[in-house]
């Protein structure tokens, strides 16, 4: 893959992974623009997409390192039979919220659904879930914190995360939307969404790593490394900026962007069909 394409994909992933605008959807659009048709080369594209996802995984691990250390301590305490550790509750909620997407994700990976990479699907999901995000942000109360997050709400948000397996939906977007409907404030929605994404992104990275080991290719490995590093840097910057924004503003700009992009894509798609 040309170096310029790798840079573009890595920057797109880093910038959009943690914003509620769908990194996977933007990657599909990028592949379509750079290569003509993302669905035609599913294996190559999905591996590069996983590489940039792994890069952003490390960026969220670094940014929320205190929470990550607390969660790891919680896991260790659970394994040793200690249930009173302060990290236990958060760890269990993240695990419960991740189970649905792990099950559905493995099933989709086995099905190899390249049709999901269709630009038309990305356009519709971008538009629809942009509207849903706007409704949730405008109508729901903005008061609850993560200290009030129970196991029921953790499961509901986790089930919503499964929709993000459809490109254009946005993993961070749909989990933040679900959390907003449940009444959590914006910065707490983003905080929990990014922590919840650790397991989902790790699972995708593991599947891609196994594929890379089974199909060794030095050039591809080098491409993957460059993509991961660039997405890590841009991802960390995006997290910092988003968390600062949500501490004083709303999701409205992201929802408007999604709605405009979705309408524009649908207009282009259907205008082309009519012509």
C-alpha positions in Angstrom: 0.0 0.0 0.0 1.4 3.5 -0.9 2.8 5.4 2.0 0.5 8.3 1.4 -2.5 6.0 1.6 -1.2 4.6 4.9 -0.8 8.2 6.3 -4.3 9.2 5.3 -5.9 6.0 6.8 -3.9 6.4 10.1 -4.9 10.1 10.5 -8.5 9.4 9.7 -8.6 6.6 12.2 -6.8 8.6 14.9 -9.0 11.7 14.5 -12.4 9.9 14.2 -12.1 6.8 16.5 -13.0 8.6 19.6 -15.3 11.2 18.1 -18.9 10.1 17.7 -18.7 10.2 13.9 -17.6 6.6 13.0 -14.0 5.8 12.3 -15.0 2.6 10.4 -17.4 4.5 8.2 -14.7 7.1 7.4 -12.2 4.3 6.7 -14.7 2.7 4.2 -15.1 6.1 2.5 -11.3 6.5 2.4 -10.8 3.0 0.9 -13.5 3.7 -1.7 -11.9 7.0 -2.6 -8.3 5.6 -2.7 -8.9 2.2 -4.1 -12.2 2.4 -5.9 -14.2 -0.3 -4.0 -13.5 -1.3 -0.4 -15.5 -4.5 -0.7 -13.3 -5.9 -3.4 -10.2 -6.2 -1.2 -11.7 -7.0 2.2 -8.8 -9.0 3.6 -6.2 -6.3 2.9 -8.3 -3.5 4.1 -9.6 -5.1 7.2 -6.0 -5.8 8.3 -4.9 -2.2 7.8 -8.1 -1.0 9.6 -7.2 -3.3 12.5 -3.7 -1.8 12.6 -4.9 1.7 13.0 -7.4 0.6 15.6 -4.6 -0.9 17.6 -2.7 2.4 17.4 -5.7 4.2 18.9 -6.1 1.5 21.5 -2.7 2.5 22.9 -3.6 6.1 22.9 -6.7 5.5 25.1 -4.7 3.3 27.4 -2.2 6.1 27.8 -4.8 8.8 28.3 -6.8 6.8 30.9 -3.8 5.1 32.4 -5.0 5.6 35.9 -8.3 3.9 35.2 -6.5 1.1 33.3 -4.2 0.5 36.3 -7.3 0.5 38.6 -9.1 -2.0 36.3 -6.1 -4.3 36.1 -5.8 -4.3 39.9 -9.5 -5.1 40.0 -9.0 -8.1 37.8 -6.1 -9.4 39.8 -8.1 -9.0 43.0 -11.1 -10.9 41.5 -8.8 -13.7 40.5 -7.5 -13.9 44.1 -11.0 -13.9 45.6 -10.9 -10.3 46.9 -14.2 -8.6 46.0 -13.7 -5.3 47.9 -11.2 -3.7 45.6 -12.2 -0.3 44.3 -11.5 -1.4 40.7 -13.8 -4.4 40.8 -17.0 -2.5 40.0 -15.7 -0.7 37.0 -13.9 -3.8 35.7 -17.1 -5.9 36.0 -19.2 -3.3 34.2 -16.7 -3.0 31.4 -16.7 -6.9 31.0 -20.5 -7.1 31.1 -20.8 -4.3 28.6 -18.3 -6.0 26.3 -19.7 -9.5 26.2 -22.4 -8.8 23.6 -20.1 -7.1 21.0 -17.5 -10.0 21.5 -20.1 -12.6 20.6 -21.6 -10.7 17.6 -18.1 -9.6 16.5 -16.8 -13.1 16.3 -19.8 -14.2 14.4 -19.4 -11.4 11.9 -15.7 -12.1 11.5 -16.6 -15.7 10.6 -19.2 -14.6 8.1 -16.7 -12.2 6.5 -19.5 -9.7 5.5 -17.8 -7.6 2.9 -21.2 -6.2 1.9 -21.1 -4.1 5.1 -18.4 -2.0 3.4 -20.9 -0.6 0.9 -20.8 3.2 0.9 -24.6 3.3 0.8 -24.8 1.5 4.2 -22.2 3.9 5.6 -24.3 6.9 4.3 -27.5 5.7 5.9 -26.0 4.7 9.3 -24.1 8.0 9.4 -27.3 10.0 8.9 -29.7 7.9 11.0 -27.4 7.6 14.1 -26.4 11.3 13.7 -30.1 12.2 14.2 -30.4 9.8 17.1 -27.3 11.3 18.8 -28.8 14.8 18.4 -32.1 13.8 19.9 -30.4 12.1 22.9 -28.2 15.1 23.5 -31.0 17.6 23.3 -33.7 15.7 25.2 -31.9 13.6 27.9 -30.9 15.0 31.3 -27.2 15.8 31.8 -26.6 14.9 35.4 -25.5 11.3 36.1 -21.9 10.3 36.7 -20.1 7.0 36.4 -20.5 6.5 40.2 -24.2 6.0 39.4 -23.6 3.5 36.6 -25.2 0.1 37.5 -24.9 -3.3 35.8 -28.2 -2.9 34.0 -27.1 0.3 32.4 -23.7 -1.2 31.6 -25.4 -4.0 29.7 -27.7 -1.6 27.8 -24.8 0.4 26.7 -23.0 -2.8 25.8 -25.9 -4.0 23.7 -26.0 -0.6 21.9 -22.3 -1.1 21.1 -23.1 -4.1 18.9 -24.7 -1.7 16.4 -21.3 -0.2 15.8 -20.2 -3.4 14.0 -22.1 -1.8 11.1 -19.7 0.8 9.6 -21.0 4.3 9.9 -22.8 3.8 13.2 -19.7 4.7 15.3 -18.8 2.7 18.4 -18.1 5.7 20.5 -21.1 7.5 19.0 -23.7 4.8 19.8 -22.4 4.1 23.3 -22.3 7.8 24.1 -25.8 8.1 22.6 -27.1 5.3 24.8 -25.4 6.8 27.9 -27.0 10.2 27.1 -30.5 8.6 26.8 -29.8 7.1 30.3 -29.1 10.5 31.7 -25.3 10.6 32.0 -23.4 13.8 31.5 -21.4 14.3 28.3 -17.9 14.0 29.7 -18.8 10.9 31.7 -20.4 9.4 28.5 -17.2 9.9 26.6 -15.1 8.6 29.6 -17.0 5.4 29.9 -17.3 4.9 26.1 -13.6 5.1 25.6 -12.9 2.7 28.5 -15.6 0.3 27.1 -13.9 0.4 23.7 -10.6 -1.1 25.1 -11.9 -4.7 25.0 -13.7 -4.3 21.7 -10.6 -2.8 20.0 -8.3 -5.3 21.7 -10.4 -8.2 20.3 -10.3 -6.7 16.8 -6.6 -6.3 17.1 -6.1 -9.9 18.2 -8.0 -11.2 15.3 -6.0 -9.1 12.9 -2.7 -10.1 14.5 -3.6 -13.8 14.1 -4.3 -13.1 10.4 -1.0 -11.4 10.0 0.9 -14.3 11.6 -0.9 -16.8 9.4 0.0 -14.8 6.3 3.5 -13.4 6.9 4.4 -10.5 4.6 7.3 -8.2 5.5 6.0 -5.3 3.5 2.6 -5.6 5.0 4.0 -5.8 8.5 6.0 -2.6 7.9 2.9 -0.9 6.7 1.0 -2.0 9.7 3.6 -0.6 12.1 3.6 2.8 10.4 -0.2 3.0 10.5 -0.3 2.0 14.1 2.2 4.6 15.2 0.5 7.4 13.3 -2.9 6.5 14.5 -1.6 6.4 18.1 -0.3 10.0 17.9 -3.3 11.5 16.2 -5.7 9.4 18.4 -4.2 10.8 21.7 -4.5 14.3 20.4 -8.1 13.7 19.5 -8.9 12.4 22.9 -7.4 15.4 24.7 -9.3 17.8 22.5 -12.6 16.0 22.7 -12.6 15.6 26.5 -11.9 19.4 26.8 -14.7 20.2 24.4 -17.3 18.0 26.2 -16.4 19.4 29.6 -18.0 22.7 28.4 -20.1 22.0 25.3 -22.4 19.5 23.6 -22.5 16.8 20.9 -24.4 19.1 18.5 -21.4 19.8 16.1 -20.8 16.1 15.8 -24.4 15.3 15.1 -24.7 18.1 12.5 -21.5 16.9 10.8 -23.0 13.4 10.6 -26.3 14.5 9.2 -24.7 16.7 6.6 -22.2 14.0 5.6 -25.0 11.3 5.4 -27.2 13.5 3.3 -24.4 14.4 1.0 -23.3 10.8 0.5 -26.9 9.7 -0.2 -27.4 12.5 -2.7 -24.2 11.5 -4.6 -25.1 7.8 -4.5 -28.7 8.2 -5.7 -27.9 10.9 -8.2 -25.3 8.6 -9.8 -27.8 5.8 -9.9 -30.4 8.0 -11.6 -27.9 9.3 -14.1 
